[in-house]
């Protein structure tokens, strides 16, 4: 994960609130739809939506593994998935902190899709 230089755009008066909302899963739609002029908020909102979609796909995969591996292995994978979700929460917190401080957190393999939205 690397930092990127924030883009230009007319800063919103409530930019920090909108950046926080950008990383709270479905609430990312609020800044995406309301802050059209602020390019930085738009980037964070798109990034938050890409993260949400990736987490939904990951949740489906982990649930499929838990269901198909049986009781014993399902318990082990369910326990290990707790660490995956903890890591994702930490990732959201890092994105929020960097965003509020005027930076971007680039997640390899995912952040490229935020630019394409």
Secondary structure, 3 states (H helix, E strand, C coil): CEEECCCCCCCCCCHHHHHHHHCCHHHHHHHHHHCCCCHHHHHHHHHHHHHHHHHHHHHHHHHHHHHHCHHHHHHHHHHHHHHHHHHHHHHHHHHHHHHHCCCEEECCCCHHHHHHC
